[in-house]
Structure formats: C-alpha cells, structure tokens
Amino acid sequence: MSQDGDPAAHPPAGRVRGGPASRTLRTMRASLEAHLGSRQVGKVVYGSIIGLALVVALSSHPPTSAVMGVWLVGTAIAVGLAEVYAEYVGTETRTRQPVTRRELGHMAEDAVAVGFGVAFPAVFFFLAALHVLDPDTAFTVAKWTGLGLIGFYGFWAARFAGAPPHRALLKGVLVALIGAGLILLKSFVH
C-alpha cells in the first residue's frame, strides 16, 4: 500500500498497469471485438466455407503446394469480384439508382472479407512450397483451421446473441460439424 493508502498505486511485481504488453492486448481485444461486431463476419465465414470446399475437393488429387496456394488466392479474387458485381447489380436493380461511391466502398469491404476467408488456407500451402510444412500437413492444417474458424465465429455469434458459454460452445461445435460433414461427404464420394 502506498503512503496515501491507495493499493492500486503500486501494482504487484510483474504487472505494470498500462505497459506496452497491456496496451497491445487491449488493442488486440478491441480490434477483435470490433471485427466480431462488423458486417464482415458473415462474409469471412462464407469465404471460409468456399476455401474449405476447394481444399477438400482437391485433397484427393492434390496439385503442388504452390499451385494450391495460387488457386486459393485466385479463387479469393474471383469470388471477391463476383461479390462486388452481384451486389452492384443487385443494388441498382433494387433501388433503381446508381451505386454511390460509399455503397461501392462497403461492397469492396465485403469482398475483401470474403476473399480473406477463401484465401486464408493459402498460407499453409505457401509454407509447404517453401518446405516449412509437408504438403499433406498443409492440407490437414488447412482443413482443421477452416473448421476452427467457422466454429469460432459460430461460438461468438451465439455469445453476442446472449447465449451462455456452454450453449455458445455447442453452437460453435455444431456449426463446425457442418464443415466436417463436407469433409466426410468428400471422403465417401472419393
């Protein structure tokens, strides 16, 4: 306790209030919370499902790791552009007005979020192309991180909607099982 009787004036050893690590954690948490409350969450999930489907579809007859990474990035660009085009046309036909610059900016933000979801697994294939990961490991990690990302968003959607932690966890697992069903379906078909 300090001389003025304030125990908070001297934090415990090893814990410095407002230090760089504390500020970094607060910034990361604020960024995550802002993202989870944004319009882009659904778009990232949508893109993740597309990326997972591509990874699963190509895992039985895989191309080289570099080609797989390029295909994921190329697919991300194509899907992102298709997202903008579809929203652009849909907005003009619905509103009977030209799309404004602001609306186009929102469409581009959504397209980037979809593209991120699709392209995310490319990281693992580029690491395999650099011989940091085994190509089979890249496919395995890409599948599991895709499922994990989908489950993560399902969990937080439930929590933000007011579900208690155990129900939110159940929802996250159930949503991830949908992705797992895609992987199982592919294994039965092949």
N, C-alpha and C positions, 0 to 999 in steps of 0.2 A: 504494500500500500504506500502511496506517496504521502508527502507531508501534508498535503491538502485533503487527505482522506479518500482520494479517488483511486480505486484499484485498477481502473482502466488506463490510468496514466502510464503505467509500466506493464505492458503485456508480458505474458510468460516468455521465458527464454525460447528462442527458436521461432517465435511468432511475432512478426513485425507487422503491425497494422498498416495497411496501405503500401506495403513494399511492392517491388516490381512483380513478384510472383502472384501476389494477391490481386494486383491490378489486372494482370494478364488473365487470371482465372475469372475475374468479374467481367472482363471484356468478352472472353470466350463464351461465358454463360449468357450474357446479354445478346451476343450475336446469334447463338443457338436459339434462344427464346424468340428473338425477332424473326428468324427464319421459320421456326415452327409455327408462328402466327401469321405467316405470309401466304399469299396466293400460290406461291411456287411449290408448296409441299406436294399437292396433288400431281403437279407436273413432274416433279422428280420421281415420285412413285410410278407414274405412268411410264416414264423413260426407263426406270429400273426394270420394270416388267418386260419391256421391249429388249433391253440389253440381256436380261436373263434368258429370254426366249432364244435370242441369237446364240448365246453361249451354249445353251443346252442343245439346240439344233445342230450345231457344228462340232460338238464334243465327240461324237462317234467317228467322224472322219475329219479330224482337225487339220486346218491349214497350218502353215508355220506360225510361230508366235507373233512375228512381226506383221504378217498378213492379217492375223486375227485382230491385233490391235488397230491396224489401219481400217479394217472392216467395221469395227465398233465405232471408231471416230467418224468414218464416212457415213455410217448409218445414223449417228447422232446428228450430223449436219443435215442429212436428207430429211430426217424426221423433224428437226427443228424448223427447217424451211417449210416443210409441209404444214407444220403447226401454224406458222405465221400466215401462209397463204390461205389455209382453211379459215382461220379467224378473220382475216382481212375480207375475204369474200362473204363469210357469214355475217360480219358486222354490216357491210354495205347492203346486203340484201335484207337484213332485218331492220336496219334503221332508215334505209333509203337515203342515206347521207354518205359523203366521202369519209373515209377514215381519217381522223385527225392525227397530228404528229404525236400527241400524248397517247392516244389509243395504240398507235403503232409501237411506241416505246414499251407499253405494257405487253403487247404481243411479243416483242423481241425478248423481254424479260422471261416470259413464259417459255419461249422457245429455247432459251439458254438453259432453263431449269430442266426441260425435257431432255435436251442434249446432254446435260451433265449426267442425268440418270442413265441414259443409254451408254455413254462413253466411259463411265466410271470403271468398269472392269478392264478397260484397255490398259490401265496402269500395270496390271499383273502380267499381261501378255508382253508389254514392252520390257518389263523386268525379266521375263523368260527369254526374250530375244537377246537381252544383254547377258544371259546366263547367270542371272542372280537367282532365278527360280527355275525349277524343272517345268517344262511345258504342261505335263499332267497336273502338277501342283497349281499352275496358273489357272487351269480350268476348274479345279476343285475350289480354290480360293475365290475365284470369280463367282461361282455358283453360291457358295456359302455367304459371301459378303452381300450378294444380291438379296438372298433370303433375309439376312440380318438387317439390311437397310429397310426392306419392306416391313419387317416385323417391328423395327424401331419406330417407324412412322405410325404404324398401327397402334403401338403402345401409347405414344404421345398424343395421338388423336383421341384416344379413349380418356387419357388423364385430363386433357384440356376440356373434354366434354363432361368432366365431373366424376368419372369412374374411379373407384378406389384402386390402389395399386394392384391388388390381386386380380381384379377384373380387367384392368388395363393390360396386365401381363398376358392374361388368357386371350384377349383380343389380338395382341401383338403376335402371339403364337399361332392363333387361327389364321390370321392374315398371311403369315409366313408359310403356313401349310398350303395355302393356295399356290404359292410359288413352288413348294415342294411337290405338289400334285403335278405341276408342269414337268418337273424333272422325272417323276415316276412315270408319267404318261409317255414321255420320250423313251425311257428305258424299256417300256413294254412294247412300244412300236418298233424299236430297232431290233 
